[in-house]
Amino acid sequence: MAKYIQKGNTIDYTATAAIAAGDVVSLGSRIGVAAGDIPAGAVGALSVEGVFEIDKTASLVIAVGDAVYFNAASKKVTKTNSDVPAGWAVAAATAADTVVRVKIG
């Protein structure tokens, strides 16, 4: 038996430390993006679906469709598959770009 809880484009998340709106949060095997500020110890919403512009590693070239990952230490998108899976690039990013558009979820 299943019981409907919520739509699923956002999830409830209990912050262990303060999180600012727009911060990327590693969930171990995927990421979420804070929909608003979440004080430490409080429950807030993380977006787990959608397209977000996220900081990327300097000089990294990304093509549309590339699988991308999130490095929790640098807080940047990488193409290193040992980092946390973030999603895929929906727009190309050149070496000079500081951000990349990522489809998460």
N, C-alpha and C positions, 0 to 999 in steps of 0.2 A: 504494500500500500504506500502511496506517496501523498504528501500534503504540500500544496502550493505555499511557498514562502514569499517570494518576490520575483520580479521580472528577470533579474540577473545581470543587467548592464552596470549596476553598482552592487557592492557588497558592504556589509557592516564590517568595520575593522577597529580593533582596540589598539590604540597607539601605545607603544612602550616608551616613546619619547615624543616630544612635540613635533608635529608635521604641519608644514605650511601648504596652503592650497597650491596645487600644481606639482608638488613634490612627487617623484616616482618612488614607489615602495616595492621592494623585492618581497615576493611571496614564496620564495624558494624555487618553484618551477615555472613561475610567470611573474608578471608585474601588474601593479595597479597604479592609478594616478589619483592623488587626493583631490576630491571634489570641493573641499573647503578646508579651513584650518581644523586640525584635530589636536587638542591639548593632550599632554601625556596622561595616560590612564583613561582617557575618554574614548567613546565609540563614535566613529565618523564614517563617512561614505568614501569608498574607493571606486573609481570608475575602472571597470575591467573589460570594457568594449569601447571601440571608437578609434579615431585617428587623432594622434597627438603629435605636436612638434616637440622633440626631445633633444637635448644637447648631445652632440656626438664627439667622439674622439677626434682630436686635431689631425688633419691630413688624411683622414679615412675617406675613401671614395666608395659610395654606395649606389647601386643601380636599383631601379624599380624592380620589386619582386625579391630582392635579397632578404634572406633571413637575417634578423638582427638580434642582438643580445644586450643586456644591461649589466654594467659593472657597478656593483653596489659601492665599492670603495671610491671610484672616480666619479660616480653618478653620471656616467656617460654611456651612450650607445656604442657598441663595438660589433665586430663580426667574429668574435671569439666564442666558439660554441661551448666553452667551459664556463662562460658567464651565464646569467639567468636569461632564459628565452624571453624576448620582448615582443616579437611579432615579425612583421615584414614591412619593408619600405614601400610606401605608395608614391613616392617621388624620389627622383635621383638627388644625390647630394655630392657635390664636388669636394675636393680636398680643402678648398677655401671656406666652405660652408661650416657654420658652427652648430647647426641643427639639422635634423632629418625628420621627415613625417613618417610616423610608424603606426600601422594598424595593429592594435593590441586586441587580445581576446581570442 
